[in-house]
Amino acid sequence: MTPLSSTQEHLTNQAPPVHSIRVLTVNTHKGFSWLNRRFILPELREAVRTQSSDLVFLQEVLGVHERHGQAIDNWPEAPHYEFLADTMWPEFAYGRNAVYPDGHHGNALLSKFPILHYENLDVSISGTEERGLLHAILDVPGQADLHAICVHLGLRERHRRRQLRLLCRLLDRLPPDDPVIIAGDFNDWLQRAGPRLSRCGLKEAFVTANGSPAKSFPAQWPLLCLDRIYVRNLTTHGPETLIRRPWSHLSDHAPLSVEVRF
């Protein structure tokens, strides 16, 4: 990430303090509808824009796919995370997880606040199921450094256990009083991540509000609680599962949204 210019630093320092932000997490399903029937990335971009979120966590977002780019007429020239960021999110970060002959995909963060630094942590365990934790540090006016971690964990329970341990090790290295938001696709259909992460000081937005995680998969008939939004040194308000049209037809996961207050 390019360091902030002196002008950007001055503008950030002069900006009024921010006391709350809107957060959205979306598994983009590589820009295709459920069962890969249609390429819907332009529709997804319009839907994401309606949420006016300050920080967007993306999973399964394509960086490059040469074969699709040649075969699909409205395939964007830019990487999908840049296409989604468009003019609303001036800052973005991408962590490449899965690489294959036609291209690669991974996690991404779109931010209305400056990204001071980011790194992608490889938490793949074995085989072809590549996974990562994208960790970014954001400069939010009037607040301590905000740590945003975009998560996509494995399909196997034993893999998730090890990946959650790696996530907690990352949290242990952060300043204990800094605010933290962790969001994404945990694939935690057994709902075993909560107790482990609570020991790291994290609280889940939907558990706090409703007593249980949000049902987010499959998007058209949500039955499983796969997606989560966790915070530390922050509070969450008004969590919402976006299950109505157009969202139910834009991915195989229903997005989650919440207000986060400092």
N, C-alpha and C positions, 0 to 999 in steps of 0.2 A: 504494500500500500504506500502510495506517495505521501511523504510528510506534508502537513498543513503548511501553506504559505503564511507569511507574516500577516497578510490581509485577512486570510481565513481565520487565523488565530485571533486577530483583533475583533472580527465580527462575532466569533463565538464568545469571546470574553464579554462583549457588550450586549449580547442577547439577554432578554429577560429570563429569569429562572423558569425551568419547565418542571411542573409538579406532577404531571400524569402523561402517559403515552398510550396509544392504542396499538395492540399487538395482534397479528394474524399469523396463523400457521397453516400451510397448504402443502399437501403432497400433490405435485403437479402431474404425476403419472406420465411424465415425459411429453406432456402437451396433447395427450390423447384422452378421449372419453373412456368410460368403463368398457372393458373388453376390447379396447383399441379400435372401436368402430369408426371414430371420426377424429380428425385433427382439429382441436378446439382451442388452441393457444390464444388466438385473437379474442375469442369470447371470454376465456379465462382472464385475460388482461383487463377487459372492460369490467368484469365482475370484481376483480381485486381492487380496481380503482374506486369503485363505489363505497368501499369500506373506509377510505381516508385513513388508513393505518399509518402510524409513524414507523413501525418496524415490522417487516414481513419475513417469516421463516419459510424457506422453500426446501422440499425434499424431492428427490427424483426429477431434478431439473437438468435439462440437456445443455451441455456446452457445445458439442458438435455432433452431428450425425449426417455424414455425407450422402448416404443412400436416400434417406428421407428428404434431404435438401434437394436432390435431383428429381425425386418422384412427386413431391407435393408442391402445387403451384404457389400457395401462399406461405410457404416456409420462410421464416425471417432470415435475413443475412446475418444478423447479430446472434450471439448466444442467447438462449431462451431467458436467462436471468436478466440480461441487458434489455431484451425486448419487453419483459414484464416491468422492469424499472422505468423505462420510457422517460418521461419528463417529471414524474412525481417523486421518484426516489433518486436523488443525485448521487448517492453513495451505495455501492454494492460490493459484496465479497462472494467468492465462489470457491468451494472445496471439491476438487475432483476425486470421486471415489471409485467408480467402475469404468474401466477402459476396455474397449473392444475394437475390432477392425474398422468399424464405421465411425467411431467417435468415443464419447465419454459422457457420463452424467454424475451428479453428486448433489451436495447441499449448497444453498445460497442464502444470503441475507440481503435484504433491501432496506435502506435506512434513510430517513430524512435528517439524521444527525451525522456529523463527521465520524468516519471510522478511523481511529488512530492506529490500529494494528489488527491483523488477523492471521490465523494459522489454522490449517486443517490437520487434525489428528487422525491418523489411520488406526481404526479399532477393528479391522478385519481379523477374524480368528483363523479361518482356514477355508480352503476350497475357493469357489468362485463368488461367494457372497461378500463383496467388498462393501465396507461400511466406514463412516467417518463422523467425527465431531468437529464442526466448524465453529471456532471460538473467535469472536471479534470483541474489541474494546471500543466503546462509543463515547464520544464527547457530548454529553447532554448538558446544556447550559444550567449552571447553578447546582449541579450534582457531582458526586464522586464518579469516577469512571464506571460506566455501565458495561457489564460483561454479558454478552448475548451468545448463547451456545445453541446451534442448530443440530438436531440429533436425528439420526436414522439408524436404528438398531436392527439386529439380525432376527431371522425367523425362528431360530432354535433357542429354546430356553437356556441351555447351557452356554450358548454364545452370548445371550443377553446378560446373564449373570456376570460374565467376565467383562463385558463392555460397560456395565454399570459400575463395576469396581474401577475401571479406568476413568470413567466420568467423575467418580468421587475423588480419585487421586488428583484430577485436574482441579476440582473445587478446593481441595486442601491446599493447593499452591496459590490460590487467589487471596488477596487481602480480605480478612474475615468480615470487615464492615462494608465492603463494596457491594452495591446492588447487582443481582444476577437474575437473568431470565433464561430459562432453558425450555425449548419448545421443539416439537417435531413428532415424527412417527417412531414410537417406542416399540411397536409390534407386541405390546404387553397384553395379549388377550387373556392371559392367566391372572393379570392384575397383581403381580408380585413385585413390581418395581417400587411402589409407594413406600413400604416400610424401609427398604434399603435407602431410598433417597431422603426420607425424613430424618434419618440418622446423620445426613450431611447438611441438615438445616433447611431443607427445601419444603415448600408447601405447594400443592397442586391446586390450580384455580377452581376447577369444577368440584373437587373433593371438598375444598373450603366452603363453597357456596351450596352444594347440593348433597354432600356426603358420599359421592361416588364419582369416578371419572366419566367423561362424556363418551357416549356411544357414537362412533364415527365411521365404522366400516361394516358392510359396504355402504357407499354414500346413499344409494336409493332406498335401502332398508337397513339402517344402522342397527347392528346387533352387538358388535365387538368394540371394546374400549382400547383402541390402538394409539390414539394421538393424545398428547398431554401438553400442558403449559405449567411449568414449575417456576417459582420465584424464591429468592432469598433476600432478606432485608428490604422487602417491598410488600405491598398489599395488592390484591386483585379484586375487581368489582365488575359485576354484570357479565360473567362469562356466557358465551353463546355458541351453540353448534349450528353451523349454516347448512341446513338440510333441505331447504326449499329450492325450487327452481330459481335461477339457473344452476345453483351449486350442485344439486343432486345429479346433474348430467355433465359436469365438467371434470370429474375425476372419479376414482374408485374410493377415495376418502372424503368425508365431509370436513371442510375447514373449521378451525376453532378460532374464536375472537374473544378478546378480553381487554378491559381497561386496567392498566398497571399504574399504581400511585407510589411516589417516592415518600 
